[in-house]
Amino acid sequence: FARILSPAIAGALVAAVGPASCYFLDAGSYLVSAGLILTLAIVREPARPAPGTHPVRAVLDDLGTGIRFIFTHPLLTFVIVAMACGMFAVSCFGPLIAVYVRDILHSSEVVFGVVNAMIGVGMIGGSLVAARLARQLPKSGAKGQIVVVGLLIMGAAVAFVAAIPATWATAVGLFGLGVGVVFVFVSASAMVQGLTPLELVGRVSSSLWAVLS
């Protein structure tokens, strides 16, 4: 819902008060988040590294363990490549769609916010469809098939936006992009959780996102 409401509200705010005020509001939201996080207290016995082990070395060892597990497991290697492709596409598409709405569609900030919100609508629809597909497909490799379908949907959605320079087509394409994103990231995350031994889940998940970033 944040992915639906945020772009629409942002577009309306830019139109109403200008971009500078929006950047100040955005900066303020980070300060509020930081203040809330500072109030959290996690009480637990800290893990004690082996004597003589530098804390940085301990972190690097954990990171290395996770990365080695990922890249010696063919399905997890596939997952990280698929997620990297999906993240790259979405990261490129984000700034480009702003220029596209302004220079190709010749539309306003409000239209930009509304069409961007369609990604969130697509993500909700995609999550419902992905869950149903996962139940219908055979268990073996089902999530991998859904990841591939998600990448194809993302590619088709971007091509559709580029082929038809119209506001309605942009909205439909961004809806499709949201569906594809969910297919890729939800299915891939489920595969990571399911294929990783319990004692390695933390290290593998953190290593996965570190490599992606």
Backbone as numpy.savetxt, mean C-alpha at the origin, in Angstrom:
# Nx Ny Nz CAx CAy CAz Cx Cy Cz
-11.71 3.63 4.50 -12.54 4.85 4.50 -11.68 6.11 4.50
-10.51 6.02 5.18 -9.60 7.17 5.15 -9.14 7.44 3.72
-8.95 6.33 2.95 -8.49 6.48 1.55 -9.58 7.09 0.68
-10.85 6.98 1.11 -11.96 7.59 0.37 -12.13 9.05 0.78
-12.17 9.29 2.10 -12.50 10.62 2.60 -11.35 11.62 2.44
-10.11 11.14 2.66 -8.97 12.08 2.67 -8.80 12.83 1.35
-8.76 12.15 0.18 -8.58 12.90 -1.06 -9.73 13.88 -1.33
-10.96 13.45 -1.02 -12.11 14.33 -1.28 -12.04 15.58 -0.40
-11.72 15.40 0.88 -11.61 16.54 1.79 -10.43 17.42 1.38
-9.31 16.79 1.01 -8.12 17.56 0.62 -8.40 18.42 -0.61
-9.08 17.83 -1.60 -9.40 18.60 -2.81 -10.27 19.80 -2.49
-11.27 19.59 -1.63 -12.15 20.69 -1.25 -11.39 21.76 -0.47
-10.47 21.34 0.42 -9.70 22.31 1.22 -8.76 23.13 0.34
-8.10 22.48 -0.62 -7.21 23.22 -1.51 -7.98 24.27 -2.29
-9.17 23.88 -2.76 -10.00 24.82 -3.50 -10.46 25.98 -2.62
-10.71 25.68 -1.33 -11.28 26.70 -0.44 -10.22 27.61 0.18
-9.10 27.04 0.66 -8.14 27.86 1.43 -6.75 27.89 0.82
-6.52 27.15 -0.27 -5.22 27.17 -0.93 -4.29 26.09 -0.41
-3.28 25.74 -1.20 -2.39 24.64 -0.82 -1.53 24.91 0.41
-1.10 26.14 0.61 -0.21 26.43 1.75 -0.89 26.08 3.08
-2.14 26.48 3.23 -2.87 26.18 4.46 -3.00 24.67 4.65
-3.18 23.96 3.55 -3.32 22.50 3.64 -2.02 21.86 4.11
-0.88 22.37 3.67 0.39 21.82 4.14 0.57 22.06 5.63
0.16 23.23 6.11 0.24 23.49 7.55 -0.67 22.54 8.33
-1.89 22.31 7.82 -2.80 21.36 8.47 -2.20 19.96 8.47
-1.59 19.58 7.36 -0.98 18.25 7.26 0.15 18.11 8.27
1.00 19.14 8.36 2.10 19.11 9.33 1.54 19.00 10.75
0.47 19.74 11.03 -0.14 19.67 12.35 -0.65 18.28 12.68
-1.18 17.57 11.66 -1.70 16.22 11.91 -0.58 15.27 12.33
0.63 15.47 11.76 1.76 14.64 12.17 2.15 14.92 13.62
2.10 16.19 14.01 2.42 16.54 15.40 1.41 15.92 16.37
0.13 15.92 15.97 -0.89 15.29 16.81 -0.61 13.79 16.94
-0.27 13.15 15.80 0.05 11.72 15.83 1.23 11.45 16.75
2.28 12.27 16.64 3.46 12.08 17.48 3.10 12.23 18.96
2.26 13.22 19.26 1.84 13.42 20.65 1.07 12.22 21.19
0.20 11.64 20.35 -0.57 10.47 20.78 0.35 9.27 21.01
1.33 9.09 20.10 2.25 7.96 20.25 3.08 8.10 21.52
3.44 9.34 21.87 4.23 9.57 23.08 3.50 9.14 24.35
2.17 9.09 24.31 1.41 8.71 25.50 1.37 7.20 25.70
1.80 6.43 24.67 1.74 4.96 24.79 2.90 4.46 25.64
2.60 3.51 26.52 3.64 2.90 27.35 3.57 1.39 27.18
4.66 0.80 26.68 4.72 -0.65 26.52 5.66 -1.18 27.59
5.09 -1.87 28.58 5.88 -2.35 29.71 6.23 -3.82 29.46
7.50 -4.09 29.26 7.95 -5.47 29.07 9.44 -5.55 29.36
9.89 -6.74 29.61 11.31 -6.96 29.84 12.04 -6.85 28.51
12.99 -5.92 28.38 13.69 -5.78 27.10 14.52 -7.02 26.78
14.56 -7.37 25.49 15.39 -8.49 25.06 16.86 -8.15 25.27
17.58 -9.08 25.84 19.00 -8.83 26.13 19.86 -9.51 25.07
20.60 -8.73 24.27 21.48 -9.35 23.29 22.61 -10.11 23.97
23.24 -10.99 23.21 24.36 -11.76 23.76 25.46 -10.81 24.21
26.17 -11.17 25.28 27.25 -10.29 25.76 28.24 -9.96 24.65
28.58 -8.69 24.56 29.53 -8.25 23.57 28.92 -7.93 22.22
27.60 -8.14 22.06 26.94 -7.86 20.79 26.46 -6.41 20.77
26.88 -5.64 19.79 26.45 -4.25 19.67 24.99 -4.22 19.23
24.17 -3.29 19.79 22.75 -3.24 19.41 22.52 -3.12 17.91
23.36 -2.33 17.22 23.20 -2.19 15.77 23.45 -3.53 15.08
24.46 -4.27 15.56 24.76 -5.59 15.00 23.57 -6.54 15.21
22.94 -6.45 16.38 21.79 -7.31 16.66 20.64 -7.03 15.69
20.40 -5.74 15.40 19.34 -5.37 14.46 19.68 -5.88 13.06
20.94 -5.69 12.64 21.36 -6.14 11.31 21.28 -7.66 11.18
21.59 -8.38 12.27 21.49 -9.83 12.24 20.05 -10.28 12.03
19.12 -9.62 12.76 17.69 -9.95 12.59 17.22 -9.63 11.18
17.65 -8.48 10.66 17.28 -8.09 9.31 17.82 -9.10 8.30
19.06 -9.50 8.49 19.66 -10.48 7.59 18.95 -11.82 7.63
18.53 -12.24 8.83 17.79 -13.50 8.96 16.50 -13.45 8.15
15.78 -12.35 8.27 14.53 -12.22 7.53 14.74 -12.20 6.03
15.76 -11.44 5.58 16.02 -11.33 4.13 16.46 -12.68 3.56
17.31 -13.40 4.31 17.75 -14.72 3.82 16.57 -15.67 3.69
15.67 -15.63 4.65 14.49 -16.52 4.58 13.64 -16.17 3.36
13.44 -14.88 3.11 12.61 -14.46 1.97 13.20 -14.93 0.65
14.50 -14.68 0.46 15.10 -14.94 -0.85 15.57 -16.38 -1.04
15.39 -17.23 -0.02 15.62 -18.66 -0.22 14.30 -19.42 -0.32
13.21 -18.69 -0.33 11.87 -19.28 -0.43 11.25 -18.76 -1.73
11.08 -19.60 -2.75 10.63 -19.11 -4.07 9.31 -18.34 -4.02
8.33 -18.82 -3.25 7.03 -18.13 -3.22 7.15 -16.76 -2.57
7.96 -16.66 -1.52 8.14 -15.35 -0.87 8.92 -14.40 -1.77
9.86 -14.92 -2.55 10.57 -14.08 -3.51 9.59 -13.52 -4.54
8.68 -14.38 -5.00 7.63 -13.93 -5.92 6.77 -12.84 -5.28
6.42 -13.04 -4.00 5.58 -12.07 -3.29 6.26 -10.71 -3.24
7.54 -10.68 -2.88 8.20 -9.38 -2.72 8.37 -8.70 -4.07
8.62 -9.46 -5.14 8.72 -8.86 -6.48 7.37 -8.29 -6.89
6.29 -9.04 -6.63 4.94 -8.58 -6.98 4.58 -7.32 -6.19
4.86 -7.33 -4.88 4.54 -6.16 -4.06 5.38 -4.95 -4.47
6.64 -5.19 -4.84 7.50 -4.09 -5.29 6.95 -3.47 -6.58
6.49 -4.33 -7.51 5.90 -3.82 -8.75 4.65 -3.00 -8.45
3.80 -3.52 -7.57 2.57 -2.81 -7.23 2.85 -1.49 -6.55
3.81 -1.50 -5.60 4.13 -0.26 -4.88 4.75 0.77 -5.83
5.60 0.30 -6.75 6.23 1.20 -7.72 5.16 1.87 -8.60
4.20 1.05 -9.06 3.15 1.59 -9.93 2.31 2.64 -9.20
1.90 2.32 -7.98 1.06 3.25 -7.22 1.83 4.52 -6.88
3.13 4.36 -6.52 3.94 5.52 -6.16 4.14 6.45 -7.36
4.29 5.88 -8.55 4.41 6.71 -9.76 3.08 7.36 -10.10
2.01 6.59 -9.94 0.70 7.06 -10.37 0.21 8.22 -9.52
0.56 8.22 -8.22 0.08 9.26 -7.32 0.38 10.67 -7.80
1.66 11.02 -8.02 1.94 12.39 -8.50 1.51 12.62 -9.94
1.55 11.59 -10.77 1.20 11.79 -12.19 -0.28 12.11 -12.37
-1.15 11.54 -11.53 -2.59 11.75 -11.72 -2.96 13.20 -11.44
-2.20 13.86 -10.54 -2.47 15.28 -10.28 -2.22 16.11 -11.54
-1.09 15.83 -12.21 -0.77 16.55 -13.44 -1.78 16.19 -14.53
-2.18 14.94 -14.57 -3.14 14.47 -15.58 -4.48 15.21 -15.44
-4.98 15.31 -14.22 -6.25 16.00 -13.98 -6.14 17.47 -14.36
-5.01 18.09 -14.05 -4.83 19.52 -14.33 -4.62 19.80 -15.82
-3.72 19.04 -16.46 -3.28 19.40 -17.82 -4.03 18.67 -18.93
-4.53 17.48 -18.66 -5.24 16.71 -19.68 -6.74 16.86 -19.55
-7.24 16.71 -18.31 -8.69 16.85 -18.09 -9.09 18.31 -17.90
-8.12 19.17 -17.57 -8.39 20.59 -17.31 -9.49 20.75 -16.25
-9.34 19.97 -15.18 -10.35 19.98 -14.11 -9.79 20.63 -12.86
-10.62 20.70 -11.84 -10.29 21.44 -10.61 -9.73 20.51 -9.53
-9.32 21.14 -8.42 -8.83 20.39 -7.27 -9.91 19.47 -6.71
-11.15 19.94 -6.75 -12.26 19.14 -6.22 -12.41 17.85 -7.02
-12.33 17.95 -8.35 -12.42 16.76 -9.20 -11.26 15.81 -8.90
-10.06 16.36 -8.72 -8.91 15.55 -8.37 -9.17 14.76 -7.09
-9.72 15.44 -6.08 -10.01 14.77 -4.82 -11.04 13.67 -4.97
-12.07 13.93 -5.76 -13.15 12.96 -5.92 -12.67 11.72 -6.68
-11.96 11.93 -7.80 -11.50 10.76 -8.56 -10.46 9.96 -7.77
-9.64 10.65 -6.98 -8.67 9.93 -6.14 -9.37 9.09 -5.09
-10.50 9.57 -4.59 -11.25 8.82 -3.59 -11.75 7.49 -4.14
-11.86 7.39 -5.48 -12.33 6.15 -6.08 -11.36 5.00 -5.84
-10.09 5.30 -5.58 -9.14 4.23 -5.22 -9.62 3.54 -3.94
-10.03 4.35 -2.95 -10.52 3.77 -1.70 -11.78 2.95 -1.89
-12.69 3.43 -2.75 -13.90 2.66 -3.04 -13.53 1.32 -3.68
-12.57 1.37 -4.61 -12.11 0.14 -5.25 -11.46 -0.81 -4.27
-10.75 -0.28 -3.28 -10.11 -1.13 -2.27 -11.14 -1.87 -1.43
-12.25 -1.19 -1.10 -13.30 -1.87 -0.34 -13.94 -2.97 -1.18
-14.28 -2.63 -2.44 -14.85 -3.64 -3.32 -13.88 -4.79 -3.58
-12.60 -4.45 -3.78 -11.61 -5.49 -4.04 -11.42 -6.44 -2.88
-11.49 -5.92 -1.65 -11.31 -6.78 -0.48 -12.43 -7.82 -0.39
-13.64 -7.43 -0.75 -14.77 -8.38 -0.72 -14.60 -9.45 -1.80
-14.20 -9.02 -3.00 -14.04 -9.97 -4.11 -12.86 -10.89 -3.86
-11.75 -10.35 -3.34 -10.55 -11.17 -3.10 -10.84 -12.27 -2.09
-11.59 -11.94 -1.04 -11.93 -12.96 -0.03 -12.75 -14.08 -0.65
-13.70 -13.72 -1.51 -14.54 -14.73 -2.16 -13.71 -15.59 -3.12
-12.81 -14.95 -3.87 -11.96 -15.70 -4.79 -11.07 -16.69 -4.05
-10.51 -16.25 -2.93 -9.61 -17.11 -2.16 -10.34 -18.37 -1.67
-11.63 -18.26 -1.38 -12.41 -19.43 -0.94 -12.72 -20.36 -2.10
-12.88 -19.81 -3.30 -13.29 -20.62 -4.44 -12.12 -21.32 -5.12
-10.95 -20.66 -5.14 -9.79 -21.26 -5.82 -9.21 -22.37 -4.96
-8.53 -23.35 -5.59 -7.85 -24.38 -4.81 -6.84 -23.74 -3.87
-6.63 -24.37 -2.72 -5.76 -23.76 -1.72 -4.34 -23.57 -2.23
-3.82 -24.56 -2.93 -2.43 -24.50 -3.37 -2.24 -23.42 -4.44
-1.48 -22.41 -4.08 -1.16 -21.35 -5.05 -2.27 -20.37 -5.31
-3.40 -20.49 -4.58 -4.54 -19.62 -4.87 -4.18 -18.16 -4.66
-3.51 -17.87 -3.55 -3.17 -16.46 -3.27 -2.18 -15.92 -4.29
-1.28 -16.78 -4.77 -0.35 -16.34 -5.81 -1.08 -15.98 -7.09
-2.13 -16.75 -7.43 -2.93 -16.44 -8.61 -3.64 -15.10 -8.45
-4.14 -14.85 -7.24 -4.84 -13.59 -6.98 -3.87 -12.41 -7.10
-2.62 -12.58 -6.66 -1.62 -11.52 -6.78 -1.40 -11.18 -8.26
-1.26 -12.22 -9.10 -1.05 -11.99 -10.54 -2.25 -11.28 -11.14
-3.46 -11.72 -10.79 -4.67 -11.07 -11.28 -4.68 -9.60 -10.86
-4.26 -9.32 -9.62 -4.21 -7.94 -9.14 -3.27 -7.08 -9.96
-2.09 -7.60 -10.30 -1.14 -6.84 -11.12 -1.72 -6.55 -12.50
-2.40 -7.55 -13.08 -3.02 -7.35 -14.40 -4.12 -6.29 -14.34
-4.91 -6.32 -13.26 -5.98 -5.32 -13.10 -5.37 -3.92 -12.97
-4.30 -3.79 -12.20 -3.65 -2.49 -12.04 -3.16 -1.96 -13.38
-2.51 -2.83 -14.17 -2.02 -2.41 -15.47 -3.14 -1.99 -16.41
-4.23 -2.78 -16.41 -5.37 -2.47 -17.26 -6.03 -1.16 -16.84
-6.09 -0.90 -15.53 -6.72 0.31 -15.03 -5.95 1.56 -15.46
-4.62 1.50 -15.34 -3.79 2.64 -15.75 -3.90 2.87 -17.26
-3.90 1.78 -18.03 -4.03 1.89 -19.49 -5.38 2.51 -19.87
-6.43 2.15 -19.14 -7.77 2.67 -19.41 -7.81 4.18 -19.18
-7.17 4.63 -18.08 -7.13 6.07 -17.78 -6.40 6.81 -18.90
-5.27 6.23 -19.36 -4.47 6.90 -20.39 -5.18 6.91 -21.74
-5.98 5.87 -22.02 -6.61 5.73 -23.34 -7.81 6.65 -23.51
-8.51 6.95 -22.42 -9.75 7.75 -22.52 -9.61 8.98 -21.63
-9.22 10.12 -22.17 -9.02 11.32 -21.36 -10.35 11.98 -20.98
-11.06 11.35 -20.05 -12.35 11.88 -19.58 -12.44 11.64 -18.08
-13.18 12.51 -17.40 -13.29 12.40 -15.94 -13.89 11.07 -15.52
-14.96 10.63 -16.22 -15.60 9.37 -15.83 -14.64 8.20 -16.00
-13.82 8.23 -17.08 -12.87 7.15 -17.31 -11.78 7.14 -16.24
-11.37 8.33 -15.82 -10.37 8.42 -14.76 -10.90 7.84 -13.46
-12.16 8.15 -13.15 -12.78 7.61 -11.94 -12.87 6.09 -12.01
-13.29 5.57 -13.16 -13.39 4.11 -13.33 -12.02 3.46 -13.22
-11.01 4.08 -13.87 -9.67 3.54 -13.83 -9.10 3.52 -12.42
-9.33 4.58 -11.65 -8.82 4.62 -10.28 -9.55 3.62 -9.39
-10.84 3.40 -9.67 -11.57 2.34 -8.96 -10.89 1.00 -9.22
-10.57 0.72 -10.50 -9.89 -0.53 -10.85 -8.52 -0.64 -10.21
-7.80 0.49 -10.13 -6.49 0.48 -9.48 -6.62 0.07 -8.02
-7.65 0.60 -7.34 -7.88 0.22 -5.94 -8.16 -1.26 -5.79
-8.96 -1.82 -6.71 -9.24 -3.26 -6.67 -7.94 -4.05 -6.82
-7.12 -3.66 -7.81 -5.87 -4.36 -8.04 -4.91 -4.28 -6.87
-4.83 -3.10 -6.24 -3.94 -2.92 -5.09 -4.30 -3.90 -3.98
-5.59 -4.03 -3.70 -6.02 -4.95 -2.64 -5.68 -6.39 -3.01
-5.94 -6.77 -4.27 -5.62 -8.12 -4.70 -4.14 -8.44 -4.46
-3.28 -7.46 -4.78 -1.84 -7.70 -4.64 -1.43 -7.70 -3.17
-1.75 -6.63 -2.44 -1.18 -6.45 -1.11 -1.82 -7.33 -0.05
-3.14 -7.51 -0.11 -3.78 -8.35 0.90 -3.38 -9.81 0.70
-3.43 -10.27 -0.56 -3.07 -11.66 -0.83 -1.60 -11.91 -0.52
-0.74 -10.97 -0.91 0.69 -11.14 -0.65 0.98 -11.16 0.85
0.33 -10.28 1.59 0.54 -10.26 3.05 0.07 -11.56 3.68
-1.05 -12.09 3.20 -1.56 -13.37 3.71 -0.57 -14.50 3.41
0.04 -14.47 2.22 1.02 -15.49 1.87 2.24 -15.41 2.79
2.70 -14.19 3.06 3.85 -14.02 3.94 3.54 -14.60 5.32
2.37 -14.26 5.85 1.99 -14.75 7.18 1.88 -16.27 7.20
1.30 -16.84 6.13 1.06 -18.27 6.11 2.30 -19.11 5.86
3.28 -18.57 5.13 4.46 -19.34 4.76 5.62 -19.19 5.73
5.52 -18.25 6.66 6.63 -17.96 7.57 6.42 -18.68 8.90
7.43 -19.39 9.39 7.32 -20.00 10.73 7.05 -18.92 11.78
6.29 -19.27 12.80 5.84 -18.31 13.79 7.00 -17.54 14.42
8.11 -18.24 14.70 9.21 -17.56 15.38 9.94 -16.56 14.49
9.67 -16.60 13.16 10.34 -15.68 12.24 9.42 -14.59 11.70
8.15 -14.60 12.07 7.17 -13.68 11.47 7.59 -12.22 11.63
8.01 -11.84 12.82 8.40 -10.43 13.04 9.58 -10.02 12.19
10.61 -10.88 12.16 11.81 -10.54 11.39 11.54 -10.54 9.89
10.75 -11.52 9.42 10.47 -11.60 7.98 9.60 -10.43 7.54
8.56 -10.11 8.30 7.66 -9.00 7.93 8.41 -7.68 7.91
9.22 -7.42 8.93 9.96 -6.15 8.97 11.01 -6.10 7.87
11.66 -7.24 7.59 12.65 -7.27 6.50 11.98 -7.04 5.16
10.79 -7.63 4.98 10.05 -7.46 3.74 9.78 -5.99 3.45
9.27 -5.27 4.45 8.93 -3.86 4.25 10.19 -3.00 4.14
11.28 -3.41 4.82 12.53 -2.67 4.69 13.06 -2.78 3.26
13.03 -3.99 2.70 13.51 -4.18 1.33 12.62 -3.41 0.35
11.31 -3.47 0.54 10.40 -2.74 -0.34 10.66 -1.24 -0.28
10.83 -0.73 0.91 11.06 0.72 1.05 12.37 1.13 0.41
